[in-house]
Amino acid sequence: WARWSRPWTQVAWAFLTIGIVLGSWWAYYELGWGGWWFWDPVENASFMPWLAGTALLHSLAATEKRGLFKSWTVLLAIFAFSLSLLGTFLVRSGVLTSVHAFATDPARGLFVLAFLAVVVGGSLILYALRAPAVSSRVGFSWVSRESLLLVNNIVFLAATLTVLFGTLFPLIMDALGQGKYSVGPPYFNAVFVPLMALLVPFMGLGPVARWKKDSTRRWQAELAIPAVVAVVCGLTLPLLGGQYNVWVALAVALSGWLVLGLLRDLWYRVRGAASPGAGLRRITPSYWGMFLAHLGFAACVTGVVATSQYNIEHDLKMVPGQTEELAGYSFRLLEVVPAKGPNFVADEARFEVSYQGEVIALLAPQKRRYLASGQVMTEAAIDAGLFRDLFVAMGEPVGEEGAWAVRLHYKPMVRWMWLGAIMMALGGFTTTLDKRYRRQRSAARVASASEALHGT
């Protein structure tokens, strides 16, 4: 059953990854404040099942390969699906106020809550009755791939529970009449980030580790060079940003450790083939999926930390003809003119962006008012690049003489987050192409045909 359920889990996880990426992208482009993640309760509603689903994917790998963690895998599946239903309730019921929430509908919220209670309650009852029948008694050494997968599960479960607590705590306190509470980025950054930092070193060991029993001496021999190179990269590469930052150094070292471990494992897999091309062709889609997903995770971690630590933001009052400097770039406000769209009117600012005396971009952010609703929205203008984004957003008119409030952002490596997440989703889809899943389906069809033949 683990082999049968893995591709379904991988596809669902990949689509959820894409959904989270699109939500982050939308917030970055449409809300006008330059952020990409705010630990909003509705953002968390999609993130919690993603974390639980990631743990489930790795637990399924151990269950399929070694027959381990069977009952735990079933419990994780129940937990991940329950969190998906909880997210639906949070978004649809109106208990939360968020830019991501849908229209308030208490009746629909009660239905989802009742459905959640039935599904979770029924699943847990069945689990309690059937868990002893699917328990596994297969042993393994603590120095093995199984132990690393267990650590993965523990860390992701802890991360899920911390996000769940931070999301539900204000709602619980409000329901108990204890007043309004807010749990924001300081809490999540303090508890979630260390867990992810703890996870990455074990991820670097995963592809190298052997099933059932391994040796720390072998790990040291095979990963000593990647470890040294990763530390050197962490100590030197952040200097390219112009300002050394210890958090960026740590992120680069950990991501480098993960990437170099993957490349080392790939090299060992192809070096014995007649040619590198032949070696690459014999690698299974399942391995390529893992490779892409872990590589994407490293890119995502690097992007998150770099843009968080090196982001520069200026809130200014500017008049036409004024020039401001930000991170070596010159932003000149040329003019503010009226503009009109199919369903809105706007004030449009026109900026000329220069670097080292050369014009590199013309940006036109808008302050829009939609005619049907009268709602005022900020439409940011972004000069995108692989290693940096330049972000300009308009505020409100300030005083006289045509002055406007303007927000300028310099965001290094922000796109690495989304590119890394897309790579993770592609890894999930790629894994489902593995031949062993097709063989399983073919065998099932043969068995069904045989049963039908004997039944007649």
N, C-alpha and C positions, 0 to 999 in steps of 0.2 A: 504493500500500500504506500510505502514511502516513495518508491520509484514512480508510482502512478501520480502521486500528489505533487511531486516536486515541480514539474513544468507548469502546472496550474498556479502554484504559489509564486513561481518566478515571474510569470506573465503579470499576475496581479500586482506584485511588488514593483515591477518595472513601470506599469501604468501609474501607480501611485507616486513613484518617483517623478515621472513626467508632470503629474498634476501639481506636486509641490513646487517644482521648478517654475511652472507657468504662473503659479500664484506669486512667487517671489519676483519673477520678471514683471508681472503686472503691477505690483506694489512699487517697484523701482521706477517704472516708466510713468505710471498714471497718478500716483498720489502726490508727487511733487516735493517730497521731503528728502529724497535721496537715499532712503533706506531700502533694504532688501529683505529684512527679517526683524520683527519687533517682539517676538514671543507673544504675539496676540493669541488669545484663547482659541480662536478659530484656526489660526495657523497650527497651533499645538494639536488641535483635533485631528488634523491629517498627519501630523508628525508622529504622534504616539503609535498608531498602527504600523507606520513605516518602521519605527524602531523595533517593535515586537515582531514584525514580519521579517526583518533582517536577522534577528535571533532565530526565528523559525527556519529560515533558509539554511542556516548553518547547522542547526539541530537535525534537520532532515538529511543533510549530507552524512552525518554520523549514523543516523538510523538506517539509511540505505546501504552504506558501505559496510558497516560493522554490526548492525542490529542493536545499536546502543540508544539510550535515551528515548525509548519508545513511548512510554507513558508521559514523559516530560514534553516530547514533541506534540503529542495530542493536546496537552494542556496549553502549550504555547499557541497552537492553532485556535483553540477556543478563545484565548486571551486576545489575540490579534483581531479576530472577527468581532469580538465584543467591543473592542476599542473603536472599530470602524462604525459600529452601530451607535456607540456613545458620541462619536464625532458628528454623525448625522443628527442626533438629538440636539447637541449643542448648537449646531448651525441652523437648524430648522425650527426650533421650539421658541426662540425669542428670549431665552434666559440670558443670552449674552448680547452686549452692544459692541458691534465691530463693523469695520468697513467691509469685511469679508462675509458677514452674515447675510442670509437671505431674509425674505419677508417674514415678519412675525406671524405665526399661526399656532396658537396654543393647542387647538384640537389635533393638529398634525403632530405636535410635540408629545402630547399624551399618547397618541397611537405608537409613535416610535419608542417611547419609554416603556409602554406595555410590551411591545415586540421585543425590546431589549431584555426585559425581565424574563419573558418566556424562553427566549433563545439561550440566554446565559444560564438561567435556572435549569432548563431541560438538559443543556449540554453538561453542566456540572454534575447533575444526577446520573446521567449516563456514564460520565467519566468515573465517578465514584464506584459505580457498579462494575465497570469493565476494566478499569485500570490494572487490577492485579493480573488479568488475563493477558495483557500486552506488556507487562514489565519484562525487562531484559536483565540477564545475569552475566553478560559478557564482560570480561575483565580487560583492563588496559593499564599501562604504565602511566605515571604522572608525567613522564618525559615522552610525549607522543602527540600526534595530531589530535587525538580525541581530547586530551586535556586542554589543548589550545582552543578547540571548539567549545569546550565547557566554559573556559574563561570568557570567550566571546559571548556566550549566552548570559553569563552572570553580569557582565558589564552592560550589555544592551538592555537586560531586564532592569538593572538598577537605573539606567538612564531613562527608561520608559516610566518607571515609578516616580522619579523626581519630577518629570514633566507633568505626569498625571496629578501629583500632589499640588504643584504650583498652579495648575489649571483649575482644579476643583476647589481648592481651599477658599478663595473668595466667595464662591457660590455657596459652599457649606456654611461659612460664617454668616453670610447674609440670610440664609434660610433659618439659621438658629437665632436670628435677631441680634447678632453681635456687632452689627454695623457693616460699613463698606470697607473692604480690604482690597488692596491692589498688589499683585505679585508680578513684578516686571523683570526686565533684563538683568539687573544686579543679582537677583536670586538665581536665575537660570544660568547665567555665565559662571557664577561661583560654584555651582554643583554639577553642571553638565559638562563644561569644558574639561575639568580634570579627569572625568571618566573617559572622554574621548582620547585625551593625551595618554591615559593608561592603556587604552586599547591598541593603539598603533604599534608599539613594539611587539606585541603578540601577533599582530597581523603580518609583520615582516617575517616571523618564524613559521607561520602557517604553511605556505607553499613548500617549504624545505622539509618540514617535519614528516616523519613516516608514521604509518598507522601502527597501532598496537604497542610498539616499543621502539624507543629511539635512544640516542645518546647525546648528552650535553657536549661531550668532546667533539662529536661530529658537527653539531651546530656551531661550535666555536671555530672549528677548522674551515667550514664552508662559508661562514658569514663574517669572519673577522675583517676581511677587506671591505665588504659593503658597509660595515659598521664604522670603520675608520674614515672612509670616504664621506659617509653621511655626516659625521661630526665635523669634518673639514668644511663641507658645504654649508653646514649650519653656522660655522664661525666666520665664513668669508662672504657668502652670497648676500646676506643682508646689508653688507657695506655698499652694495650697488644702489641701494635705496637712498644713499646719502646720509642716513642716520641709523646707527646701529640700534636694534631693538631686540631685547632678549626673547620676547615671545615669538617674534618672527624667526629668530635663530633656532628656537626650539621646534617650531613648525617645519622649517626647512630641513632640519636634521631628521625629524621623525618621518616626514614625507620622503626624504631621500633614502632613508633606511628601508622604507616600504618598497619604493620603486626599484632600488638596487637589488633587493632580495628577489623581486619578481624577475628582473632581467637575468640575474644569476641562475635562477631556476629554469628560465626559458633557454638559456645557453646550454645548460646541462642536458636538456631534453633534445636539442637539435645537434649537438656536437658529434654524436656517433653516427649520424646519417651520412649517406653518400654525398649529399650537398646540403647547404643550409635550406634551400627551397624544399627539398624532399623532407627534411626534418620538420619544417614548419607545416607541411601538408599533412603529416601523420598525427599532428596534435589534434585532440578532439575539440569540438565546439564547447563542451563543458569547461575545458581548461581555458579556452579563449574567453569565455564569459567571465570566469573568475578573474582572469588577468585584466580584462577591461574594467570590471567593477572595482577592483582594488586600485588600479591605476587612476581611475576617476575619483576614488575616495581621496587619494593623495593630492590630486589637483584641487579638489574641493577644499580640503583642509588648508592648503597653501593659500588659496584665494581668500578664504574667510579670514584668516589671521592677517594676511598682508593688507587687505582693504580695511580691516578694523583698526589696525595699528598705524598705518601710514595715511589714512584718510585725512584730508585737509578740507575744512569747511569755513567759509567766510559769509556772514550775513552783513550786507552793505546797503547804503543808500547811494544810488547812482543817478546822474543826470546825463542826457545825451551829450556825447563828446568826452565823457570821463573814461579814464583807463585805470584798471586795477590789476595788480600782480598776484598770481597764485601759483605756487610750486614751479616757478620759472616761466609760466605762461602769462601772456598779457590779454586781458579781456577789455575790449573797448565797446562801450554802448554807443552805437551809431544813431539810433532813433527809436521812437516808440510810435507805432502807427495803428490805426484801426484795421481790423480784419474781420472777415465774415465767412462762415462755413455753412453747410447745408442745414444745420439746426442750432447754430450758436453765433454769437458775436463775440469779438475778442479784442483785447489790446495786445499787440505783438511787438516785442522788443527784438531788435536786430543787433547781434553782437559779432564783432570781428575778433577772432582768436589768433594770436601770433606766438611763435616760439623762435627765439633767437633772431628776431627781426623779420621773420618770414610768416606770412599769413597761412594758417593751416586749416582753418574752418570758419564758416559763417553759421551762426546758430540763431534760431528764431523761437524762443520760448513764448508762450501765450498765457494770458489770464482770460479764461473763457467764461461766458455766461450763457447757459443753455436756455433757449426761448420757452420751451414747453414747461419746464419746472422752475425756471429762475435760479437754478443752482449754479454756483460759481466754482469752477475747477481750475487747477493749475496744470498746464501742459508743459512739461519740462522739455528742454532741448539737450541732446547728448551727442558729443563727439566720441564715438566708441573706438576702442582699440584693444588689441590682445593684452597689452600690459598696463593700460590705463584708460579711464573714462574721464572726460570733462563734462560736468553736469551743471546746467544753468536753469534756474527757475525764478519766475517773477512772483513778487509778493503784491502788496497794495501800493497805491500812490501815497507818497509821503510829502506833506507840505505843499509848497508851491514850486514854480519853475520847472515843472515836469519831472520831479524826482520820483524814483520808484525804489521800493525795497527789493533787493536782489539777493539770491542765494547762489554762491559758487561752490562747487565741489571738485576736488581732485581725488579720484578713487582708483588706486593702483590695483591691478589684477582682479578686479571685481568679476570679470567674465570667466575667470577660472572656476568659480563656484558653479556656474551654470553649465559650462563645458564638462566639468568633472561629473556633475549629476547626470548629464546626458550620457556620458560614457558608462556610468553605473547602470542606467536603464538599458542601454544597448547590450551591456554584459548580461543582464537578466534575460533579454530576448534571445541572445546568442546561445545561451546555455540550453534553451529548449530545443535547439536543432540537433542535439546529440543523438547519435544513432540508437543508443540503448533505449531511448523513449520510443523511437519508431518501432524497434523490435518488440517492445512490450505491447504496443498497440496491435502489431501484426499478429503476435501470439494470441492476443485476446480475440481477434477476429477469427483466427483459425479454431480456437477453442469453442467460440460461439457457433461457428459453422458445423463443427463436429457434433456438438450437443443437438443442434437442430436436425442433423442427419440421423443421429441415433434415436431422436425423439420420434421421427416419422417411421 
